[in-house]
Amino acid sequence: MRSGAAVRACQSVCRCLLSGFGGRAGGGQPEAATEGWSPVGLPPRSHAELPGGSEPREAPDSAEGSEALAEICERRHFLRGTKGQISRESLLSGCHPGVGPLGFELRKNLAAEWWSSVVVFREQVFPVDTPHHELGPSLPGDSAFRLVSSETLREILQDKELSKEQLVEFLDSLLKTSGKLRENLLHGALEHYVKCLDLVNKRLPYGLAQIGVCFHPASDTKQTPDGVKRIGERTEASLAWFTSARTASQWLDFWLRHRLLWWRKFAVSPSNFSSSDCEDGEGRKGSTLYYSFPWGREPIETLWNLGDRELLHMYPGNVSQLHGRDGRKTVVPSVLYVNGDLDRGVLAYLCDSFQLTENSFTRKKNIHRKVLKLHPCLAPIKVALDMGRGPTVELRQVCQGLYNELLENGISVWPGYLETAQSSLEQLYSKYDEMSILFTILITEATLENGLIHLRSRDTTMKEVMHISKIKDFLTKYISSAKNV
């Protein structure tokens, strides 16, 4: 039978298994890196780890507006979970039930805009894809979560003939050889570097971009005692930009300006997005982009000049395969790493777009109209289609035809005409404002007579009459103009 010491050793190793092999409970970041933020939350130790940063700060509870926003996000299916599950801490750490259908569409639209800005309309940037797990032995200081079969682990722990030393040896070997969940997307981009270098005929600079889910340790002492960490998730958008050391600083400034302007482009209050310089413990320079939430600033994207260390570490020995052309010279490039948190970006734009205004539909005082004024490019649903009084079958046929026409042209539509419960126009408009729907189209009996429909704007609350044949072109032009601003 195992001794008490062996049991304690087993518990200690299992805690490492649950928390990420070799992980630590918190703190201990270099003082110089307090302005930065890293998805891995640890100082750089291996080729796939990034400069560390600050933990989310404690702040007083937000005001009534923030509570109203959380309630709307839950009720209108931007976020999943109950009120108790949707907290600031859970949303920032990635330990929450996830997003609802509208939240998914918002994040998808945000990712599409990021992809268009960084990849589609830019030369020498190529898309890559990598698995969610990485193979290979663990490195010193590796804090990633390991992928271990529960059956294998159970067999080892239930073998009562193992001594303390044998138990620790078995578990240690199991952890070192098992796959690990990725903490960031840098490792995958570095794996593609050499092959993609041939794609550009070894000419620098060039970039590799990817969007994917990453995993990180997240402390939650309320649910996991003894310092054991839960798995937090975040959807990251990353760009690894390979350039010569000679031009790395200029490119870092370029990408900082590009990213800050991009975040501000979709904001109602652009000044809430800001940037700050940072530096890691090894003196490497970077910048952090922040959004000013009601409780304080939180990082949403980081940019780092990592130098050539990561590439040399991943490809030891034959350095010549790393050489790229910088004019007439051949050099090992520096790696600029741009990494954005799309989940936190969704939270930022939800906060930015939320407004409480006077309700023009009621005479009651202190009754506010709640509206999410998301940018037209980000709004999950562009148009709501409803029908008024009149011959139901004919009106529904008109709605169905218009619905199909708009969908075929890439305009998302909410089929309100399928709703069987009776609602007043005031209730419909309030619901659609909270869903951030740009326009409401009302098909009435007059539409059957002369083709005219009623169009109501979310942002102005103004209503106008328009011929049904012009709706598609109007909406297409409206969204296109918003994209090009």
Salt bridges, closest charged atoms under 4 A:
GLU35 OE1 - ARG297 NH2 3.79
GLU71 OE2 - ARG75 NE 2.49
GLU89 OE2 - ARG88 NH2 3.76
GLU105 OE1 - LYS108 NZ 3.10
GLU113 OE2 - LYS483 NZ 2.75
GLU134 OE1 - LYS180 NZ 3.93
GLU134 OE2 - HIS187 ND1 3.86
ASP142 OD2 - ARG146 NH1 3.36
ASP142 OD2 - LYS180 NZ 2.89
ASP172 OD2 - LYS176 NZ 3.20
GLU191 OE2 - HIS187 ND1 3.57
ASP198 OD1 - LYS202 NZ 3.59
ASP220 OD2 - ARG230 NH1 3.02
GLU236 OE2 - ARG234 NH1 3.96
GLU279 OE1 - LYS285 NZ 2.80
ASP280 OD2 - ARG284 NE 2.98
GLU282 OE2 - ARG309 NH1 2.96
GLU298 OE1 - ARG344 NH1 3.85
GLU301 OE2 - ARG259 NE 3.03
GLU310 OE2 - ARG284 NH1 3.11
GLU310 OE2 - ARG309 NH2 3.59
ASP326 OD1 - ARG246 NH2 2.92
ASP341 OD2 - ARG234 NE 3.26
ASP343 OD1 - ARG107 NH1 2.88
ASP433 OD2 - ARG369 NE 2.82
ASP433 OD1 - ARG456 NH1 2.76
GLU434 OE1 - ARG75 NH1 2.89
GLU434 OE1 - ARG76 NE 2.84
ASP459 OD1 - ARG458 NE 2.68
ASP473 OD1 - LYS472 NZ 3.02
